[in-house]
Every structure is written in structure tokens, then in C-alpha cells.
Amino acid sequence: MEYRVVFDLNNETYRIERGNQPSGSSVWTQEGDTFSAPKGVNIVNTDFPNHTIRFNPNGTSSSSSSSDSIYTNNSKGKQYRIRVAPSGGISMSEGWS
């Protein structure tokens, strides 16, 4: 089955949902709890449509480019960018550029 991560920017939370098919799911069910960002960390924005990214059974993602990202900052004023590539690879760097 495919999975997706849904980010709620207003509440600074995210949840994992499981689809009803290996691809092109039409029904999504939450898996486990809704998670809050760690204390002192803010989820500021994402580049994903509806702040949702899908992961396929073969390990790839719905990311449209290697620059699709999750943007965070922390209570110490540092900014971080978490990139999710179409291949499913994830990398993190300091700063949003």
C-alpha cells in the first residue's frame, strides 16, 4: 500500500495515512497518532500540494523535484530545509535557500 504524510501547519503537527491501494488510493486511513513538532521546532511551510507528500511501495515519493521541501525553524533562530526527492531520498540543510 502507499502511504502519505499530511502536515497541518496551523497546529504544527503531522500524521501518517495509509492508502487503500498500492497506487492511486482514494481512501486514506490514519496510522497511529498525530505527532507534534518537537518543543522549540516550528513547521513553517512545505512545497507539497495541500502540504501532503505520498510515498509509494517502491520507495519513491510524489515529490515533483529534488527541491520539494519541508521548512522548519527553531527557538534559537535557526532555519532548516528538509528536501524530499522523487526517488524518496531525504536530506536536510541549514537555511532555506
MARDRENKOL-243238 format. One record per residue (C-alpha): x, y, z. Coordinates in nm, 2 decimals. Layout:
N
+--------+--------+--------+
|      u |      v |      w |
+--------+--------+--------+
|      X |      Y |      Z |
...
+--------+--------+--------+
//
This chain:
97
+--------+--------+--------+
|      u |      v |      w |
+--------+--------+--------+
|   0.00 |   0.00 |   0.00 |
|   0.10 |   0.36 |  -0.04 |
|   0.15 |   0.60 |   0.25 |
|   0.14 |   0.97 |   0.28 |
|   0.24 |   1.23 |   0.54 |
|   0.00 |   1.51 |   0.59 |
|   0.13 |   1.83 |   0.76 |
|  -0.10 |   2.07 |   0.95 |
|   0.08 |   2.40 |   0.95 |
|  -0.17 |   2.58 |   1.18 |
|  -0.13 |   2.32 |   1.46 |
|   0.23 |   2.23 |   1.37 |
|   0.15 |   1.86 |   1.35 |
|   0.18 |   1.58 |   1.11 |
|   0.02 |   1.24 |   1.06 |
|   0.08 |   0.93 |   0.85 |
|  -0.20 |   0.78 |   0.65 |
|  -0.22 |   0.45 |   0.46 |
|  -0.40 |   0.43 |   0.12 |
|  -0.63 |   0.16 |   0.01 |
|  -0.43 |   0.07 |  -0.30 |
|  -0.06 |   0.03 |  -0.40 |
|  -0.11 |   0.34 |  -0.62 |
|  -0.38 |   0.60 |  -0.68 |
|  -0.55 |   0.54 |  -0.35 |
|  -0.90 |   0.70 |  -0.30 |
|  -0.94 |   0.62 |   0.07 |
|  -0.69 |   0.71 |   0.33 |
|  -0.68 |   0.59 |   0.69 |
|  -0.47 |   0.74 |   0.97 |
|  -0.20 |   0.51 |   1.10 |
|  -0.12 |   0.58 |   1.47 |
|  -0.11 |   0.91 |   1.64 |
|  -0.09 |   1.27 |   1.52 |
|   0.26 |   1.40 |   1.60 |
|   0.35 |   1.74 |   1.72 |
|   0.68 |   1.91 |   1.62 |
|   0.93 |   1.88 |   1.89 |
|   0.94 |   2.16 |   2.15 |
|   1.11 |   2.46 |   2.01 |
|   1.07 |   2.35 |   1.65 |
|   0.82 |   2.51 |   1.41 |
|   0.69 |   2.36 |   1.09 |
|   0.67 |   2.67 |   0.88 |
|   0.58 |   2.55 |   0.53 |
|   0.61 |   2.28 |   0.27 |
|   0.63 |   2.28 |  -0.11 |
|   0.38 |   1.98 |  -0.14 |
|   0.03 |   2.02 |  -0.27 |
|  -0.21 |   2.05 |   0.02 |
|   0.10 |   2.01 |   0.25 |
|   0.09 |   1.63 |   0.17 |
|   0.35 |   1.40 |   0.03 |
|   0.29 |   1.04 |  -0.08 |
|   0.53 |   0.75 |  -0.06 |
|   0.49 |   0.46 |  -0.30 |
|   0.56 |   0.09 |  -0.23 |
|   0.87 |   0.10 |  -0.44 |
|   1.02 |   0.37 |  -0.22 |
|   0.96 |   0.67 |  -0.45 |
|   0.77 |   0.98 |  -0.35 |
|   0.52 |   1.22 |  -0.51 |
|   0.77 |   1.50 |  -0.49 |
|   0.78 |   1.68 |  -0.82 |
|   1.15 |   1.78 |  -0.79 |
|   1.45 |   1.73 |  -0.57 |
|   1.39 |   2.08 |  -0.43 |
|   1.04 |   2.00 |  -0.28 |
|   1.09 |   2.06 |   0.09 |
|   0.96 |   2.10 |   0.44 |
|   1.07 |   2.43 |   0.61 |
|   1.13 |   2.45 |   0.98 |
|   1.28 |   2.69 |   1.23 |
|   1.37 |   2.66 |   1.59 |
|   1.36 |   2.87 |   1.91 |
|   1.73 |   2.96 |   1.86 |
|   1.65 |   3.13 |   1.53 |
|   1.80 |   2.86 |   1.30 |
|   1.62 |   2.76 |   0.98 |
|   1.63 |   2.41 |   0.83 |
|   1.51 |   2.27 |   0.50 |
|   1.43 |   1.90 |   0.46 |
|   1.43 |   1.80 |   0.10 |
|   1.24 |   1.50 |  -0.03 |
|   1.35 |   1.38 |  -0.38 |
|   1.12 |   1.19 |  -0.62 |
|   1.35 |   0.89 |  -0.56 |
|   1.24 |   0.90 |  -0.19 |
|   1.58 |   1.03 |  -0.07 |
|   1.57 |   1.28 |   0.21 |
|   1.83 |   1.54 |   0.30 |
|   1.85 |   1.83 |   0.55 |
|   2.04 |   2.15 |   0.54 |
|   2.07 |   2.46 |   0.75 |
|   1.90 |   2.76 |   0.58 |
|   1.60 |   2.78 |   0.34 |
|   1.79 |   2.86 |   0.02 |
+--------+--------+--------+
//
